[in-house]
Amino acid sequence: MTALEASGRSAAPAVDAEASAAGSRPVTPASEHTRRATARKWAEIALFVGPAMVLFLTFVVYPVVSAARFSLYKWNGVSQFSDAEFIGLENYARALFGGTDPATQQAFTTAYSQPFWEALSHNFAIIFLSMAVQLPIALAVALTLNRRFRGRAFTRVVIFAPYVLSEVIAGTMWLIIFDPNGIATQLMRGIGLDMPNGGWFEDPTWGFWTVFFIITWKYVGLAIILFLAGLSGVSEDLQEAAAIDGASWWQIQWRINIPLIGPTIRIWAFLSIIGSIQLFDMVWVLNRGGTAGQYSTIASYMMEIGFFRSDWGYGSAIAVIMFFLSFVIALAYMATILRRDNAHPRKAR
């Protein structure tokens, strides 16, 4: 037997002894301090997230689920829901194309489908006009107010004041202004013109444009304040360097300020789109969307047919469609437009 073999045989019992000793040691459990830290973390999460989650489930998830359930029935909202008639997706079919029954499809198209698509077209028209009219106005005013001049703070307060007013107060005020004997009518007559036929809000052409003018007056202040907040974060060194290099005031705005507040503009556009889809208060105060639905929206149409015509099943279907439309547009906008801002906030332009 060689010396190497002898040493190997003598070392083997020692190794086995160490391995058996290591295996016999109990696995040390998580310390009491670690367990307390974990329990404290989950308690803090429950404390701060729990109330918000309860409110979200109570006032968002439960109403949506209830509306989806009601939309499958023919129910007037007065009788017991147990007496409601289950009609499946018929309420959605009435809204989209007049129902599935050939005998009543023509009548339901006139009574249900046409008003729905007209209201939806008004929502999308407001979205388009917001981007085409409110955005340039808000940008121009914000870029102007971003300069230093006496009374700038007061001017900002005056511009933002309409947004602070409640929709009921603002709508009532404009109803008085556009009354047949109101200030707007007197001004028109003073320059030799007359008010539109049937009044400012009931004229088939002027009704929608009058309401959009009021909406712009009411909500453009929010866009201006948001843009001013974004401009406050733009370094003045960049503008001074561009001015030294010979750039004009307009070139500085177009090449520096506007690109740098791009994320703010996109956030406002997102809020404007969702707000235009869900627009209700101002339209409802201004004569419930018009006697002939000249400027009705999905929300005002839902309220009109659900509460005042006692068709809760169909009104719930309109609510579900509005929710689904807002949800899809929000997801699509976040996945396409806001994706770059969320992924690379510092590089977004």
Sequence and secondary structure as in RCSB ss.txt:
>XXXX:A:sequence
MTALEASGRSAAPAVDAEASAAGSRPVTPASEHTRRATARKWAEIALFVGPAMVLFLTFVVYPVVSAARFSLYKW
NGVSQFSDAEFIGLENYARALFGGTDPATQQAFTTAYSQPFWEALSHNFAIIFLSMAVQLPIALAVALTLNRRFR
GRAFTRVVIFAPYVLSEVIAGTMWLIIFDPNGIATQLMRGIGLDMPNGGWFEDPTWGFWTVFFIITWKYVGLAII
LFLAGLSGVSEDLQEAAAIDGASWWQIQWRINIPLIGPTIRIWAFLSIIGSIQLFDMVWVLNRGGTAGQYSTIAS
YMMEIGFFRSDWGYGSAIAVIMFFLSFVIALAYMATILRRDNAHPRKAR
>XXXX:A:secstr
  HHHHHHHHHHHHHHHHHHHHHHS      HHHHHHHHHHHHHHHHHHHHHHHHHIIIIIHHHHHHHHHTTEE 
 SSS GGG EE TTHHHHHHHHS S TTTHHHHIIIIIHHHHHHHHHHHHHHHHIIIIIHHHHHHHHHHHTS  T
THHHHHHHHHHHHHS HHHHHHHHHHHTSTTSHHHHHHHHTT    TT TTTSTTHHHHHHHHHHHHHHHHHHHH
HHHHHHHTS HHHHHHHHHTT  HHHHIIIIIHHHTHHHHHHHHHHHHHHHHT  HHHHHTGGG TT TT  HHH
HHHIIIIIS  HHHHHHHHHHHHHHHHHHHHHHHHHTSHHHHH TTT  
